Amino acid sequence: MRRDLGWWALLLPAFLLMTVLYVAPILQVLAISVTEPTLGAQNYNRLLTNAGVQRVVWTTLRIGLLTTALALLLGYALAYVIALARPAAQRWWLLGVLLPLWISVLVRAFAWVTLLRRQGLLNQGLQATGLIDAPLPLVWNEFGVVVGMVHYMVPYAVLPMLASMREIDPRLLAAARGLGASRGTVFGRVFLPLSLPGVVAAAVLVFIFSLGFYITPAILGGGKTLMAAEWIKLQILDLVRWGMGAMLATVLVAAILATLAVFSRVVDLRRLFGARA
Amino acid sequence: MSSTAGHALALRGLTRRYGSFVAVRDVSLNVESGEFVTLLGPSGSGKTTMLMMVAGFTEPSEGTILLDGRDITALPPERRDFGMVFQGYALFPHMTVAENVAFPLRVRGLGRAAREEKVRAALDLVQLDRFADRKPAQLSGGQQQRVALARALVFDPALLLLDEPLSALDKKLRGELQEELKALHRRVGRTFINVTHDQEEALRLSDRVAILDHGRLVQQGSPLELYERPATRFVADFLGRSNFLAGVVREVRPGAMALVAGGTRLVQAVAYGAPKLALGTPGLLALRPEKISLLAEGEAADTEVAGEIAAWSYHGTGFALSVQTVDLGLLQVALPAWRAPIAPAEGMAVRLGWPADASVPVAEDSHAA
């Protein structure tokens, strides 16, 4: 017993650090959301009555789902190519996928602005070739936000899907063809079902990340496309409405936990965060 | 399920190169309808490459593959209609046993009712009907092997290809499944092509064995032919065990010849029409350990040699003796244990003998590329 106590004592500093610096502030946010400006659920009522709040929630969900869908689609194609490439080629492909992760999100957001703005490379190029007369509105709207977010999320989509594709025994694919299946059927009936755990894991990861995006939508949305994180910052720092900001923050955390709870029944979450069973 | 008979396969001058490496070199082989043929060879002999070319996964560099006289060399694997049991079985882990077996029928667009009936019949055939709803991971190795067999046979394939089907199983189970596989071949009456490195499996299962070495077809024939009349040193050594006796041809008469090794005269029967060795040339004989007998006082044999027991061991059914001789080196002798004429001891002097038709002339191996 005493020996056990000694081991637990070793965990104490980490435990305190977590509670004091992490759990406590979250609880405080929760508390603020039901006490500011007065005690009660009036902030949460706004979720049902205030059109502005509802619009933000709806925009966040819509952009989150759209980003997830597009990142999965692009990521699956990439992961598929990488999984079937020769080992030497695989290393280069992976480097290409991981490289953007090492570049600051701020740099990438501004890079997209320079590419997509009215006098940007894309619009000028299209005008020069005569395909369009007037510049297209490619940035400071939802389109620009989705472009930037998908670009950010693709590597996160590739990695879990690639891991799950690499576990597929290539002999299964040969066996399926030997038994009479065309390449398309082999993909649909064998490869896709076996890679599905990776797809679900990637979807959860990308969707959760997308809900809390701040910098990318703030820069590429130009203040017109408000997502939850930016709206919370607006409430707390600009409008000093702590109660409203804390309320949406709490809703965001609850939404993420709910997503995890639902999908933990479908996929092994340890896989999602890199641990192996 | 045995509605149609087996099909015949012919390989003509099959060659496969990987860069400058030749994995299979100019192999021609006929597999008759309903035959059980085994491609036997050590690892790297090209036997798996051969099977992969037959299955359509590997393209031959040269040569043609004919099925019932029709050229199928360019046909992709899914259009050859061959059943295949892969090494490690390659069962689909996300499907149940029944879904695995139904897979080849499903991709052929068979209706649900017909599919279910055929799946049931195939699972009956391998005695796995009770396991239809299990996942492959819930089955033992032997059961998985039988699912793979059922899946490969369910669509009435023209040929059944087996890639080391029993190598993942333990020895006892392997023996049982060899019997089952042989019985299954008799029941379905289809053409089976098996690949293995296990010579015992090849001898027990096959109607005919093709022995491969360094990508070449060295010899083919019934198991009995190959064991009794190996053509080369490699075949004699790979299929069972052999002593090799080297000598110089000293006498050639109709039906027999004699070689001389030091002071020992080796008398060798020569089958009618077999190529004779020329006088004065070196010759090599292969002699199975079980064909050597211990000679009693005054007993004579076509070939006799004296020696001394260097080592011995007891195997229940017999003794394995290593006898040191002056002219022939160390000879391996298998002596039946029951009523053995001697109680072996190291250093004991013995006289060995064997009849003229016990040994066979074999060719030295030529591995020159």
HADDOCK unambig.tbl for C-alpha pairs under 7 A between the chains (distance, minus, plus):
assign (segid A and resid 171 and name CA) (segid B and resid 90 and name CA) 5.97 0.50 0.50
assign (segid A and resid 172 and name CA) (segid B and resid 90 and name CA) 5.11 0.50 0.50
assign (segid A and resid 172 and name CA) (segid B and resid 91 and name CA) 6.88 0.50 0.50
assign (segid A and resid 172 and name CA) (segid B and resid 92 and name CA) 6.54 0.50 0.50
assign (segid A and resid 175 and name CA) (segid B and resid 90 and name CA) 6.45 0.50 0.50
assign (segid A and resid 177 and name CA) (segid B and resid 77 and name CA) 6.19 0.50 0.50
assign (segid A and resid 177 and name CA) (segid B and resid 78 and name CA) 4.96 0.50 0.50
assign (segid A and resid 178 and name CA) (segid B and resid 77 and name CA) 5.23 0.50 0.50
assign (segid A and resid 178 and name CA) (segid B and resid 78 and name CA) 5.17 0.50 0.50
assign (segid A and resid 178 and name CA) (segid B and resid 82 and name CA) 6.90 0.50 0.50
assign (segid A and resid 178 and name CA) (segid B and resid 84 and name CA) 6.70 0.50 0.50
assign (segid A and resid 179 and name CA) (segid B and resid 78 and name CA) 6.25 0.50 0.50
assign (segid A and resid 179 and name CA) (segid B and resid 83 and name CA) 6.31 0.50 0.50
assign (segid A and resid 179 and name CA) (segid B and resid 104 and name CA) 5.24 0.50 0.50
assign (segid A and resid 180 and name CA) (segid B and resid 78 and name CA) 3.88 0.50 0.50
assign (segid A and resid 180 and name CA) (segid B and resid 79 and name CA) 6.24 0.50 0.50
assign (segid A and resid 180 and name CA) (segid B and resid 81 and name CA) 6.55 0.50 0.50
assign (segid A and resid 180 and name CA) (segid B and resid 104 and name CA) 6.06 0.50 0.50
assign (segid A and resid 180 and name CA) (segid B and resid 107 and name CA) 6.55 0.50 0.50
assign (segid A and resid 181 and name CA) (segid B and resid 78 and name CA) 5.70 0.50 0.50
assign (segid A and resid 181 and name CA) (segid B and resid 107 and name CA) 5.61 0.50 0.50
assign (segid A and resid 182 and name CA) (segid B and resid 78 and name CA) 6.36 0.50 0.50
assign (segid A and resid 194 and name CA) (segid B and resid 94 and name CA) 6.88 0.50 0.50
